[in-house]
Amino acid sequence: MKKEKEKFHAPGTVVLVFIWFIWFIILYTTNWLALSENWFLR
């Protein structure tokens, strides 16, 4: 039996993770900016 190189067989999962990560960063940043404008703790 020949040992074939193991390939990564889930490119769709990686794409979904990157989409979720980008969405999370955008959501986190917009919420942080909105909170910083409305919550005056200085």
Backbone torsions as a table, in degrees:
resi	resn	phi	psi	omega
1	MET	NA	133.6	178.0
2	LYS	-88.0	139.8	176.5
3	LYS	-90.0	110.1	177.7
4	GLU	-84.3	152.1	177.2
5	LYS	-66.8	132.4	179.5
6	GLU	-74.4	127.4	179.4
7	LYS	-105.5	158.1	177.9
8	PHE	-81.9	118.2	-170.8
9	HIS	-103.2	20.6	-178.3
10	ALA	-134.6	60.9	-179.8
11	PRO	-67.4	-30.3	178.6
12	GLY	-64.4	-36.6	178.3
13	THR	-64.9	-41.4	179.3
14	VAL	-63.9	-40.5	178.6
15	VAL	-62.8	-44.3	178.8
16	LEU	-63.4	-38.8	178.3
17	VAL	-64.1	-43.1	179.2
18	PHE	-66.6	-39.1	177.2
19	ILE	-63.1	-44.4	179.0
20	TRP	-64.1	-40.3	-178.6
21	PHE	-65.3	-42.7	177.7
22	ILE	-65.0	-42.3	177.5
23	TRP	-61.1	-41.4	179.6
24	PHE	-64.0	-42.0	179.3
25	ILE	-64.3	-43.5	179.1
26	ILE	-63.5	-45.9	-179.8
27	LEU	-63.2	-44.5	-179.8
28	TYR	-61.9	-44.6	-178.2
29	THR	-65.8	-44.9	-179.3
30	THR	-66.3	-39.4	177.5
31	ASN	-67.4	-38.3	179.0
32	TRP	-64.8	-41.5	179.1
33	LEU	-67.2	-40.5	178.7
34	ALA	-65.4	-40.4	179.3
35	LEU	-67.3	-38.4	-179.1
36	SER	-67.4	-26.4	177.6
37	GLU	-79.9	-30.0	-173.6
38	ASN	-101.4	-13.3	-175.1
39	TRP	-116.8	101.2	-172.5
40	PHE	-90.4	87.6	173.5
41	LEU	-117.4	99.5	179.9
42	ARG	-135.0	NA	NA
